[in-house]
Amino acid sequence: MSKCQHCIARQFNSMNSLTKEELKHVSECKKDKSYKKGDVIFNEGMSLNGVYCVRSGICKLTKLNANGNLQTVKLLGVGELLGQRSIVSNEKTNLSAVALSDIELCFVPKQEILNGLKNNRDFSIDVIQHLAHDLKDAEDDLVNMAQKSVKERLSETLLYLHNNFGTDNDGFLSVLLSREDYANIVGTATESAIRILSQFKKDGYISTSGKHIKIENINGLKNLCSI
């Protein structure tokens, strides 16, 4: 079992504001959980008994819309927390979490989070700032969906994956998504996403090998974002 005091992942989230003693206690109470690619970590509408911290791997948060289609809301990697808002607000989850790769998580019981909020001012402020940042991201996504074309949103998604999750040894994006995943992220039909990616490939912005995508012209994609 990994110890929170020595975990690099916590450097990227609110847990970094806990004291050494608090981290030690959290480490003693947490549980290590592993999921395979495609596994559901939790479903929309569930009551969570704690918060998940991503130790390795990637997952996606999805929302079922009124038409019965899944919308990918956000991708989460190492150090990010799942379920934090639900615990703070004492509400059921409004999103589902699904593993996009084999993933290892640390599950921190709800009471440990609530104790930290009650007793540690720095931790409380950090949590509020993270929630405020998530709210800003959600607002930006709404604006982008309304004001930007699918081509712009898809180019931004490719750049986001490149900048936040990096590439493998062959230069392909580390995050392996299906064409349906890309469509869900940018809010369009799968056929439309396939057509635009094919055009990106034809124009020399990307190259592909199966589902794998490599960015060949990063400045070209950036220019598409600013059209």
N, C-alpha and C positions, 0 to 999 in steps of 0.2 A: 504493500500500500504506500502510495506517495504521500509525503508530508506537505501540508499547506505552507509551512515556513520556508520550504526550499523549492516551491513550485514556481517555475517561470511564468506559467499561465496567469497567475493571480496579479502579475505586474500590469496586466492590461484591463483589470476590472476593479470594482469597488472593494474587493477583498483586500486590496493592497493598503487600505486605510485602517484595517484592524490592527490592534496591538499584538505583540508577540504572544502574549498570554492568551488573547482571544483566538489567534490563529492556531495555537496549540490545541485549544479546546475544540475548535471547529474540525481540526485534523483528526481528533479522537472520535468525533461524532459522525463524520461524513462517511459515505459509502461509495466505492468505486463501481461504475457501471459501464458495460460495453455493449455496443449495438453494431450489427452488420449493416452494410449498405442497403438502403431501402426500408429498414426497420422504422417503425413509428415510435418516437420517444414519448410523446404524449399527444392526445387528440384535443381538438377544439372543444371547449365546454367542460373540460375536466377541472376538478379542484386539486391543486397541487399541494403537496405536503412539504415542499422544499424547493430549492433552486439548483439548477444544473450548471456546472462550469465545464466548458469544453477544454479537455486536457490535450487531445489530439484528434485530428479529423475535421470534417466539415458537415454541417447540417443546414437545412432550410426551414424557414417558417412559412406556412401556407395558410390561406384563408379560403373557405368555401363561399363563393358568391351566390347571389340570388338565382342564377341560372344553373347552379349545380356544378360550375367549373372551379377548378382550383387556381388561385392566384398566388404566385410565389412572392412573398412580401420582403423577405430578407434572407441573406446567407450569413451564417455565423461560423467563425473559425476559432483557433486557439485563444483561450483567455476570455472569451465572451460568455455571458450568462444567459440562461434560458429560464423564463418563469419569474423573473425579478418583479415585473410590474404586477403580476397576479398576487404575489405574496404581499407586496406593499399595500395594494388596494383591497386585499382580501376578497378578490373576485375570481370567478372561474376563468380559465384561459380563453382568449378570443382567437387564438391561432393554434395550429398544429405544428409539431416539430418532427421532421423526418431526416434520417441519416442519409447524406449524399455520398458518404464513404464509410468505411469501417471507422467507428468513432469511440473514443474513451471519454467518459464524463465523470465528474465528481458530484455526488448528490449531497447537498448541505441541507439538513433539516430546517424547516420553517422557523422553529423557535430560536435557532442560532442567529438567523437573520434578524428576527424581531428584537432579540436581546442586543444585537449590535446597534440597531437603529435607536434603541432606548438609551443605551449607555455610552455610545461613542459618537460624539458630535461630528468628527471628521468623516466617519463612515456614513452618517446620515446625509451630510452635505454631498458626499461623493455619489451616493445612490441617487439623490435628487438631480444632480448634474447629469448623470448617465440617462435617467429617465427623460430629462428635458432635451438631451441630445437626440434620443430616439424619437421624441415627439417632433423635433425639427426635421429629422430625416423623413418622417412620415408626411409632414407638410410639404417638403420638397418633392417627394414622390407624387403627391397629388397634383402639384403644379406641373411637373414634368409630363404626367399622363395627359393633362389637359392641353398643354401648350407645345409639346414637342412631338415630332413625327416618330413613327415606329423605327425608321432608319436611325434617327438621332438616339433614341432610347437604346437600341440594340448596340450601337457603337459605344455608348457610355457603359453599357453592361460589360462588354468585352474589356474595356479599359479598367473597369472596377475589378474584374476578376484578375487581370494582369497585375494591377497595382497592390491589391490586398492579399492575394493568395499565391502570386508568383508563377513560375514555370518549372517544368521538369527538366531533366538533363538534356532532352532533345529540343527544348525550347517551346514545347506545347504547354498550354494553360494547365496548371495543376488540377484545377477543378474540372472534372469530366461531367458535362451536362448533356442531356438529350436535347434534340431540337424542340421537343415539347416543353422542356424546362425553360429554354430560352424564350419561347413564346409566352409561357406563364409569367415570367419575370417582367417582360415589357408590355404585357397586356394585349396580345394579338393572337390571331389564329396560327396554328403550327405551320400551315402552308405558307403563310406570309413570312414567318421567321425563316423558313427554309429558303424561300425565294430571295430574301435580302442577304442572307449569308452567302448564297451562291453568287450574288452580284458583288459582294465584298471580295469573294475569292477571285472572280473575274477581273475586278479592278486592282488586284494585287495587294489589298489591305490585309488579307489573311490567307493561310493555306490550311488544308485539312488532311487528316488521315483517319478515316472512319469518323467516330464522334469527336476525335481530338482536334483542337483548333490551335493554330500558331499565328500570332500577330506578326505580320511581315512589314507593315508600315504604320507604326504607332502614331506618327504625326498626321498621317492621312486620316486615321480614325478620329484624332483630336479635332481636325478641321471639320469633319462631318458633324461633330457635336456642337460646333459654333456657327452652323449654317443659319 
